[in-house]
Each structure stands twice: as C-alpha cells, then as structure tokens.
Amino acid sequence: MGIHVIKMPDIGEGIAEVELVEWHVQPGDTVAEDQVLADVMTDKATVEIPAPVRGKVLALGGKVGDVMAVGTELIRLEVEGTGNVAAGAPPVTARAAPAPAPAPSAPAPAAAQAPVQAAPPRAEAPPPAAAAAPAATAVLRAPGEKPIASPAVRRRAWELGIELQFVPGSGTAGRILHEDLDAFVARRGTAAPAGSRYVERHDEEQVQVIGLRRRIAQKMQEAKRRIPHFTYVEEIDVTELEALRGRLNERHGEQRGRLTLLPLLARAIVQALREYPQINARFDDDAGIVTRYGAVHLGVATQTDGGLMVPVLRHAEARDLWSCAAEIRRLAEAARGGKASREELTGSTITITSLGALGGIVTTPVINWPEVAIIGVGRIVERPVLQQGQVVARKLVNLSSSFDHRVVDGADGAYFVQAVRALLESPALLFVE
C-alpha cells in the first residue's frame, strides 16, 4: 500500500488561494475515483474537488473555513501501489483565515483586570420569608377564570411584565397579593412558570462566518471602506407600465414566458445609460482610472439560502424583454441552486437589487464594488394620488439608487434616475429607438 496526496488544484484565472467550505469525506472513508471530496470557494463561485484515484482517507489537509493556497495538501489517501509520496512525508499545511475573535467564555484572571465592584450572587431560589407563606396556601385558577387582585397589584404586575393569569394567589379566595408577585418574580429568575410569555433568556450562540457569508462580509466592508456613497430616492408612477405588463403577459405569457418588473426596469436602465454613460462604469481607484462600458452587463442581486449573490445578465443592451426575463430566471435558479459558474457571477458593470414583496419605503443599497452605481427597486403599492383636482388610485414604486460620489456628481445621478423614471412612466418610450 502507498500514500497518495491530493493537493489543492489550480482552478485557473490567476487564483492563488481558495476557502474550504465543506468536506464530503472523513478519515476512514473509502472514496472512489471522481468522487467529490470537498467544496472550495473562490470569489462567490463554489467549486467541487474530485478524487483522481480511489483509496482510503487517512487525513484531511484543513478544516472548514481555512483559506488554502494552491498546491497545499488537501487530503491524504492510502492507495494500492506505491502512491505519489513517501509514507513519512510531512503535509503542506493550509493557511488558516483570520476568524472573528470569539466572545470570551470566562473572565480574564483577576490580576489582569481593572478593579470592579463585585455583583451580588444571583438568587437560586426565593427567600424563605417571601415564599414560605404564599406557597402553603397558593391557589391556581381554572381555565378562563379571571385572577382577583387589587388595582395596586395589577399596576405593579403590568410594570413588571407579569400576566396575572399565571400567578398563584395566596389571599382569600385566591386573591393575588404583593407577596405572590415577589415569589413569582423570584421563581422566574430560575425557572419559567408554565405558560408565561415573559421569560428571561441567557442562551448564546456563536456562528462562524465562513464561505459565502464571509465573502459577502468582506466585499460589503470593502465597498463601504472605499466608496463614498450617496443615495437618491424617487417615487415612480408605474400604473401604465403595470397595465402594459399585464396585457403583454395575457397575450404572450404562455408562449414567451411571463414578465416581471425587472426586465422592464432593465430596458429602461439600458436606454438611460446611452445618455449617461458615466453611470455604466467601474472605478479602479488604485490606478485612478474610470472605465466606461458600452456593453451593459447587468448584475441582478439574488437572495439565496447561503446569502446574497449577484449573477450577471450579460449584454442587456442586446436583449428584448422576454430574453431578459428568461435569462434573469435562469441565473436566479442557478444561483439559488448553487450551480452558477464563476463567469456568471463576475463582470457586471451596474447592478439592480429588488426587495420584492418585502418592500420598504427607502433603502440605501451598497454599491457592488468596483462599479459606481446600484439601482434598488421597492414594492409596488396602490395609493390615492391627486391628478387634475381628482383623487385617483395609482400604482407607485420607489427607486433607491446609490452612486459613487467620487466619479458621479449628485446632479448626474439625479438626472439618470429621472431619465429612468420618464421611461417607466411612459412605457411606450421603451420601444422607441
């Protein structure tokens, strides 16, 4: 028997290191050729690493969350034959990514701390004097029976957040006394009374930030660190647009697929960018170069179970409404299913994001660095609007758009949004070239 070491392969495109996000095998497992051993992440794309040979797993080269350089040892197998390394060869270890500092699980030694006043120990049980008398004669109520208590007791219970229905009463006919409240509060500190909705919780949970969540955190932090954002919000009347969308879906929905608001918004953005090309750009602030693009590679922010991903609708300027709609659906399904490729997740020049039914009045979307603009669309709502002296029902939506103030002036950002608004409010213009 021999030892076969599988190293982290070169995934291409100049990638020097990846993050280990999942193991599919453990020491002692027998693996077949081409069986998936692990998942690694580069940027926002997850790549499966298969086994080139069959064998038995002896050791893993890292743990989930480690950042591993290309060429480091991924896994060590016992195989038939001589293998590819000597049995005693030391592994090439992974570089562990810096993890967030965990919350301290115990106090630091007393000598290292500043002197503080010790807190009194927490009571484990009610004081005997407070609990002994009520406990002997406490009366619980039948379902639906109203508790008996004086106005002073009721007010104090309300201030303490106590439902009197669950407090045993030790007074005459089960009347709740102040002593009963004291005993109830003391018991609540250690064990929750049955049926109480006001229960102290002291549990904690630590969640390691790895994989896609780590990538999102890094990119958002980098975007906010580098880019001075300004956000411009405008309300748009989409009554006519929604009527047009409904007619198009009624007429062509079965054959061409149903349209949502996004392909119509994408078309409006494409046309507005012809007048404001500085919005469809990327800013390399290290080199001091702004690159404006003729092609509109539209990032579409997509929520997945693992976090936010941004698949790219390429050449939106060359697509009609149904082509846009079909590609947006395909990309969203690929992203949510974890099947989006690296090429489908990179190269956007401007991004749109939608909270859909979650709506909200205003958002402040974070720019998808190194782009210089992001367009956020909210929920369509029907509200009364005054038109020509008459109150009419109109369908309205808010666009919340953020821009990189280093390269996009406030006026240019506003003019761009107003151009998009004009197209959406007069949707016939979307088809005029």
N, C-alpha and C positions, 0 to 999 in steps of 0.2 A: 504494500500500500504506500501511496505517496501523498504529498501535500500540494494542493493547487490553490494559489492565492489569486483572487479576482480583485483587480484594482479599479478604482473609480475611473470609468472611461472618459475619453474626450468627447463631449457632447457636441462640440463644434461652435462656430461663430465666436471664437475667442474667449469662451467661458473658462475661467480659471478655477472656480470653486462652486459647489452646489450645497444645498441644505438637505440633510437626510430627514425625510418626513414620515416614513413608515417602513417597518420591516415586515416582510411576508413569511419569513422563516425564523427559526430559533435554533440555538445549539442542540445538536442531537437529531435534527430533522434530516431526512433523506430528500434530496432535490433531484429533479430530472433535468435533462438538457432543455434549454429555452424556458424553464420555469422562472416566473418573476420572483426575484429575491427581495428587492426593495424599491421604494419610490423616492426620487430625489426631486428637488425643485430648483429651477433656475428662472430668475425673474418671477413671472407668475405662471409658468408652464410646468406641469408635473411630468416627469419622465420615468418610465419603468426600466429597471436594470435587470435583464435576464441572465440566467446561468449559461455560460458557454459549454459547460461539461456537467456530468452527473456525479454526485458524490454525497458525502455526509457532512453536515455543517459542524465544524469544530469551534469556530469563534467568529464573532461579529466585530467589524472594524470600528464601530461607533454606535452611539445611541441617538434616538430620535431627537432632533433639534441641533445636532452637531453640524457645523459647516466643514465640508470635506474638500480638500484640494484635489484636482485631477491628478491621478497617479498614486494617491494614497490607498492603503489596503481597505477594501470594502468588506470582504468576507474570506474566510479560510475554510477550505473543504478537504476532506480526506477522500482520495480517489484511488481507483485501481491503476497500477502502473507507478511510474516514477514521479508524477506531478511536475510542477514547474519551479519549486523552490526546495531548498534543503529543509529537513524537518525542524532544525533549531533556528531557522532564520527569524530575526525579530520583525514584528509588524511595522509598517509605516503608518503612524497614527494620524487620526483626523485632528483638525484644529477646531476646538470647541468654540462655538459662537458665544459671545458675551451674553449671558442671560440677565434679565432684570433681577436686581437684588431682592432676595426673598425677605418677607417680613420676619423680624426676629421672633423666634419661638420661645425664647426665655430671656429674662432680663440680663443685662451685662453685669459682670462682677461689681460688687458694691464699691470697691476701691476705684473703679473707673468711672463711676457716675457722680454727678453733682449731688450734694446732699439735698434730699427732699423729705417732706413730711410724710411719714408712713400713713397709708389709708387704713382705717379700722377694718378688721376682718369681716367678711360678708357673713351674715347670719345664715346658718344652715337650717334653722327651724324657728318658729315663732317663739318669742319669750314666754316662759311658763305663765307669767301673770296675765299676759294678753290672750293666750289661747286656752287656758285651762277652763275658765268659767264658761265661755260660749260653747266649747266643744262638748260639754256634758249634756247640754240641752238644745243643741243646734237643730233647727227644723228646716228640711228641704221642701220645696213646693212641688205639687203635681204639675204635669204639663198643662200650660195655659193659665195657671194660677198666677195672679199678679202679686208681686212682693209688697209687703207692708213696711213702710219706712216713713220717718218724719221728713219734712221739707229740708231740714238741715242735713240729714243723712243723704238724701237724694242729691242735693247740690254737691256735697263732698264726693259722692261716688262719681258724679259727672266730671268733676275736676280731676279725679284720679283715673278716669277712663275705665271704670268698672261697670259692668252690666249687673244690676241688682238681681236679675233673674237667677244668677248662678251663685249668689252669696247666701250661705246658710244663716238663718236668723235665730238668735237665742232669746229674744224677748217674748213677751206674752203673745200667743197665737202666731209665733214665728216672726214677730217684728224684727227688722234688722236694726241693730244698734251700731254706734260708732265703734265699739269693741269688735263687732263682727267684721267691719271694714278693715280694722287693724290686722285681725287674724288672717283675713283673705289676702291682704297685701303681703304679709309675711310668708304665707304659703306660696303665693305666686312667684316669689323670688327663687324658690327651689323647684317647684313642680307646678305645671299649669293645671288649674282646675278643669274638670271635664266641661267641655262646651264653651270655654272662654275664648273670645276672639282677641283679647288683649294679653299677649304672651311675650315676655322678654325672650329674645334670641341671642345666643352668644356663639353660634357656629361661624366658622370661617372656611373659605375655600381658596386655594391658590391654584391658578391656571397658568401653565407655562405658555408663553407667547412664542409659537413656532409656526413653521410652514407658511401658508398663505397669510395668516393673521400677522406674522412678523413682517412679511414683505409689505403688506398694506401699511403697517405702522411706520416702517422705515420710509416708504415713499411719501406718505402724508406728512411726516415730520420734515423730510427734505423739501417738499413743496412749500410748506409754511415757513421754513427757515430761509429759503432762497427768494420766494416771490412775495412782493408787497401787493396783496390782493385789494381790489376794490370791487364791490358788488352793486349791481344796478338792477332794480326790480321794476317791472312794468306789467300792468294788467291788460289783457288782450281779450277782445270780444270774439269768440270763436263760434258764434251762433251759425253764421253762414257756412263756415268750414265744416262744422258737425253735420249740417244738413247735406252738404255735398258728400261728405264721407258716407253718410247713411245711404244716399242714392247710389253711390258707386258700389257699396257692398251689396245692396239689393240687386243691382244689375250684374255685377261681375264677381261677387264674392265666392260663388260655388266653383267657378272656373279658374279664377286667378288668385283666390285667397282673400281673406278679409283684411281691410286696412285698419290700423290703429292711428292714433295721433302722430306717432313718431315718424313714419315715412313722410307725412305731410310737413312736419317740422323740419325734417332733414332736407326736403326740397326747398323750403323757404331759406334755410341757412345757406345752402349751395348758391342760391341766386343772390342773396345779400352779400356773400363773400366776394362776388365779382366786383362790387363797388367798394368793398372794404377788405382788400387782400391782406392787410396787416394783421387781421384777426386770425387768419388761417396760417399760423406760423409757429416756429419753435425758436427759443432763445437759448443759445449756448453762452451763458454768462461768463464762463471761464475764458472763452475765446473772444467774447464781446461781439458775437455775430448773430443777427436775426435772419433766419432762413424763411422766406415766404414761399408757400407751395401753391402751384396751380391745381394739383390734384387735391381733392377733399377726401382724406382718409378719416372717416368719422368714428371716433371711439364711442361706444354705447355702454355706459356704466350698467353692470348687471349684478344683481344680488344673488349670491349662491349660498349653499349651506355652509361653505367654508369661509365666506367673506365676499368682499366686493371685487369683481373682475371687470376688465374693460376690453372686450373683444372689439375688433376693428372692422367696420364696414368700408371696404376699400373702393375708391373711385366712386363715391356717391354722386359726383357730378355727371357720371355717365349712365346712371340708372334711372328707370322710371319708378313710379310709386310702388308698383307690385314687385318689381325686382328688389327695391329697398326693403319692402315689408318681408319678403321671403328670406332675404339674407339676414335681416335682424332676427327673425325667428330662429333660423339655423344657428347663428352664432350664440344666441341666448341658450339654446338647448345644449350646444356643445360645451359652453362654459359651465352650466349647471350640472352637466353630467361628467365634468372633469375631462372632457375629450378635446378641448380646444388646444390647438398647437401653438408653439411659440410664435409662428408667423401670424397667427390670428389674434395674438394678444399684444402685438407691438406695432409701432409705426404710425400711430394716429397723429393727426395734425390739429384736431379740435374735437372736443368731447361734449356729448349731451348726457344728461342724467335725469331720471324721472322717478319721483316717489309714488307715482301712480295713485292708487286709491288712498294711500296714506296722506296725501295732500299736504296740508300745512299752508299757512299764509305766505311765509317768506322763508327761504333757505339761504345759506351762504356757502355754496358749493366750493370745494377746494380744487384748484386747477390741477390737471393731470400733467405735472412737470415732465418735460420741458416745454409743453405747449403754453400758450399765452391766454387762452380763453376756455371757459366751460359754460354751457347753457343748461340751466336747470328748469324743468317744467313741472308744475304742480298739478293739482286735481282740478278737473272741470266742474264748476258749480253753477247752478242756475240762481240768479239773483234779480231783484227788481232794479231797473235802470230807467232814469228819466230821459226820454227822447222826444224832442219837439213838443215839450209840455205834457207828454203822456207817460205814465208808468207802464213799462213793458218788461216781460221776462226775457232775460238774455243769458247766454251761456258764456261764462268768463273763466279765464285761466291766468295764473301769474307765471311769468318767466323771471327767474332769479339767475342772473348771469354774472360770473366773476371774471375779471381781467387782470393781467399782469401790468401794473401801473408803470413799470419801467419802460415798456415799449408800446403800451396802448394808452393814449390820453383818455381822460374821462369823457370828453365830448365824442371821440371816435367810438368808444364803447356804447355810448347812448345812441348815437346815430345808427350804429349797426343794429341794435335791438329795435329801434324804431323802424328800420327797413324790414326786419323780420315781421314786426307787428303789421305793417302795411300789407304785406303779402298774405298773412294769415287772415286778416280781417276782410280782404278782398280776394278770395281764393282763386278767382278766375285768372289773376295775375300769375299764379304758379305755372300756368300752361302757356304763357305768352313769352316767346323768345325774341 
